[in-house]
Amino acid sequence: MTKELDWDVAVVGLGSMGSFAFWQLARMGVNVVGFDRYRPGHDKGAGHGETRIFRTAYGEGVEYVPLLKEARLLWRELEGETGVELYTENGGTMFGPKGDIFMKNVEASVNEFSLPHKKYTGSEAKKVYPQINFKENHVAIYEEFAGFLRPELSIETAVKRGEELGGNIFTESPVEKIEADENGVTIICEDRQFRVKKVIVSSGGWTSQILPELKLPLSLERQVLVWYDAKNPEQFTPEKFPIFSRMKDGIGFYGFPTVDGKTVKVALHHGGQIVNHPDEVDREIHESDLEPVTEKVKEYFPDLIPVPVKAKTCFYTNTPDEHFILGPAPGLPNVTLLGPMAGHGFKFAPIMGKIAAELATDKTPTLEIGMFDPSRFNQ
Ligand SMILES: Cc1cc2nc3c(=O)[nH]c(=O)nc-3n(C[C@H](O)[C@H](O)[C@H](O)COP(=O)(O)OP(=O)(O)OC[C@H]3O[C@@H](n4cnc5c(N)ncnc54)[C@H](O)[C@@H]3O)c2cc1C
């Protein structure tokens, strides 16, 4: 006899993506349950560290822009429903040599999608933003629809709102197994079993442990965030200092205005140690972590004091093509994969959550997601 359903949809992992799928499902009136191995807003996954960049002029590919335009509206919807400020749209400056693929994609994004922006040569940009030591051969594109998100608060707010709308959650409850069949899915969590119609798996860096049969080609990469004191913090407030991004093949860097009125966060993008499991991420901070970031600070930010005052670790869950994973899990009926997000997914959380919720309720996705198809690695 088929056991009766406990819930219609389960979300396994209430981190950056899962919290938003949970909210979207509850909002759609779906009978939803969410599980997380920790408490939402924790610092063990990929959704912590005070701030995350949002930008729509997307150096990683013009095809992301429609998703980002929709995500921007959905961030405001969650803020509107809860009264919590999650997104500060203070603009963003992307810079680098004109020929860099990242800058070409940023330029194509602003042109093709008529995104409000300003273009500068390196020396012009230096006059507008003397806080950054742009190079002569750089171009800079300032985009209005950019700024920063509050990751921990966003996750907590999305989960809380989902609960208010009727969703149930189990925290500090690691799901051990997901057994999918044609009629539904059994979820084994500690010594209990639950039966649901569909499951969304949004377990980030833990996805290969929870669904080893998919053999997803994921690699976990340790990253370090570093904070520096500003000599003149009033020059680094969100009103005066946009988020910035200098991305390129290999190791890029990015950073934020001050959010505490004192320090500025700078980080490298990539170049971190590769590990097999989130538990293997070294959480200690070493001199060798700080030194390359401080070198960038010395080179590009004359008004920051090049002595780290704080640092934190985090990790990316990379895919071979650096695109996200979103769609039906190959060979596993009733299972939708939401992530991993290849180290650049936070800004997309509300639209990824919405599309995953649509897939889990047999609706047509709001936007095109073919490039995120989980089965692309099996060809
Ligand atoms: C240092 C750093 C800086 C970044 N900067 C940016 C940025 O500026 N802008 C941007 O857009 N993106 C950025 N990213 C990327 C972005 O943060 C990630 O792509 C995103 O957080 C990934 O979300 P996720 O939901 O897949 O993973 P997570 O947020 O880690 O969520 C996974 C969740 O699953 C839970 N879980 C795992 N296993 C189980 C289980 N068995 N049972 C129950 N629960 C489970 C975990 O506890 C966790 O809560 C950055 C990432 C890092 C590390």
The ligand as an SDF file (V2000), in Angstrom:
LIG
                    3D

 53 58  0  0  0  0  0  0  0  0999 V2000
   33.2760   33.6000   -0.6770 C   0  0  0  0  0  0  0  0  0  0  0  0
   32.0990   33.5780   -1.6050 C   0  0  0  0  0  0  0  0  0  0  0  0
   31.6980   34.7540   -2.2040 C   0  0  0  0  0  0  0  0  0  0  0  0
   30.6280   34.7550   -3.1010 C   0  0  0  0  0  0  0  0  0  0  0  0
   30.2340   35.9430   -3.6490 N   0  0  0  0  0  0  0  0  0  0  0  0
   29.1350   35.9710   -4.4270 C   0  0  0  0  0  0  0  0  0  0  0  0
   28.6240   37.2230   -4.8680 C   0  0  0  0  0  0  0  0  0  0  0  0
   29.1660   38.2810   -4.5390 O   0  0  0  0  0  0  0  0  0  0  0  0
   27.5060   37.2060   -5.6270 N   0  0  0  0  0  0  0  0  0  0  0  0
   26.8830   36.0530   -5.9770 C   0  0  0  0  0  0  0  0  0  0  0  0
   25.8740   36.1150   -6.6830 O   0  0  0  0  0  0  0  0  0  0  0  0
   27.3410   34.8500   -5.5670 N   0  0  0  0  0  0  0  0  0  0  0  0
   28.4350   34.7920   -4.7880 C   0  0  0  0  0  0  0  0  0  0  0  0
   28.9010   33.6020   -4.3130 N   0  0  0  0  0  0  0  0  0  0  0  0
   28.2400   32.3610   -4.7080 C   0  0  0  0  0  0  0  0  0  0  0  0
   26.9940   32.0860   -3.9220 C   0  0  0  0  0  0  0  0  0  0  0  0
   27.1320   32.4980   -2.5850 O   0  0  0  0  0  0  0  0  0  0  0  0
   26.6790   30.5940   -4.0380 C   0  0  0  0  0  0  0  0  0  0  0  0
   26.5460   30.2620   -5.4220 O   0  0  0  0  0  0  0  0  0  0  0  0
   25.4040   30.2410   -3.3090 C   0  0  0  0  0  0  0  0  0  0  0  0
   25.4580   30.6690   -1.9630 O   0  0  0  0  0  0  0  0  0  0  0  0
   25.1840   28.7310   -3.3530 C   0  0  0  0  0  0  0  0  0  0  0  0
   23.9430   28.4510   -2.7710 O   0  0  0  0  0  0  0  0  0  0  0  0
   23.4740   26.9780   -2.4180 P   0  0  0  0  0  0  0  0  0  0  0  0
   22.0860   27.1010   -1.9300 O   0  0  0  0  0  0  0  0  0  0  0  0
   23.7560   26.0940   -3.5760 O   0  0  0  0  0  0  0  0  0  0  0  0
   24.4390   26.4940   -1.2450 O   0  0  0  0  0  0  0  0  0  0  0  0
   24.3350   26.8130    0.3280 P   0  0  0  0  0  0  0  0  0  0  0  0
   23.9510   28.2270    0.5480 O   0  0  0  0  0  0  0  0  0  0  0  0
   25.5980   26.3160    0.9310 O   0  0  0  0  0  0  0  0  0  0  0  0
   23.1280   25.9130    0.8170 O   0  0  0  0  0  0  0  0  0  0  0  0
   23.1630   24.5240    0.8820 C   0  0  0  0  0  0  0  0  0  0  0  0
   22.3470   24.1490    2.1030 C   0  0  0  0  0  0  0  0  0  0  0  0
   22.0930   22.7480    2.1000 O   0  0  0  0  0  0  0  0  0  0  0  0
   22.1420   22.2980    3.4360 C   0  0  0  0  0  0  0  0  0  0  0  0
   22.3580   20.8520    3.4040 N   0  0  0  0  0  0  0  0  0  0  0  0
   23.4000   20.2170    2.8620 C   0  0  0  0  0  0  0  0  0  0  0  0
   23.2580   18.8720    2.9810 N   0  0  0  0  0  0  0  0  0  0  0  0
   22.0780   18.6790    3.6020 C   0  0  0  0  0  0  0  0  0  0  0  0
   21.3840   17.5260    4.0180 C   0  0  0  0  0  0  0  0  0  0  0  0
   21.8790   16.3080    3.8120 N   0  0  0  0  0  0  0  0  0  0  0  0
   20.1920   17.6680    4.6610 N   0  0  0  0  0  0  0  0  0  0  0  0
   19.6770   18.9020    4.8920 C   0  0  0  0  0  0  0  0  0  0  0  0
   20.3150   20.0320    4.5210 N   0  0  0  0  0  0  0  0  0  0  0  0
   21.4950   19.9260    3.8770 C   0  0  0  0  0  0  0  0  0  0  0  0
   23.2960   23.0890    4.0270 C   0  0  0  0  0  0  0  0  0  0  0  0
   23.2690   23.0970    5.4250 O   0  0  0  0  0  0  0  0  0  0  0  0
   23.0670   24.4590    3.4010 C   0  0  0  0  0  0  0  0  0  0  0  0
   22.2500   25.2670    4.2260 O   0  0  0  0  0  0  0  0  0  0  0  0
   29.9580   33.5580   -3.4080 C   0  0  0  0  0  0  0  0  0  0  0  0
   30.3530   32.3690   -2.7810 C   0  0  0  0  0  0  0  0  0  0  0  0
   31.3990   32.3820   -1.8820 C   0  0  0  0  0  0  0  0  0  0  0  0
   31.8050   31.1000   -1.2180 C   0  0  0  0  0  0  0  0  0  0  0  0
  1  2  1  0
  2  3  1  0
  2 52  2  0
  3  4  2  0
  4  5  1  0
  4 50  1  0
  5  6  2  0
  6  7  1  0
  6 13  1  0
  7  8  2  0
  7  9  1  0
  9 10  1  0
 10 11  2  0
 10 12  1  0
 12 13  2  0
 13 14  1  0
 14 15  1  0
 14 50  1  0
 15 16  1  0
 16 17  1  0
 16 18  1  0
 18 19  1  0
 18 20  1  0
 20 21  1  0
 20 22  1  0
 22 23  1  0
 23 24  1  0
 24 25  2  0
 24 26  1  0
 24 27  1  0
 27 28  1  0
 28 29  2  0
 28 30  1  0
 28 31  1  0
 31 32  1  0
 32 33  1  0
 33 34  1  0
 33 48  1  0
 34 35  1  0
 35 36  1  0
 35 46  1  0
 36 37  1  0
 36 45  1  0
 37 38  2  0
 38 39  1  0
 39 40  1  0
 39 45  2  0
 40 41  1  0
 40 42  2  0
 42 43  1  0
 43 44  2  0
 44 45  1  0
 46 47  1  0
 46 48  1  0
 48 49  1  0
 50 51  2  0
 51 52  1  0
 52 53  1  0
M  END
$$$$
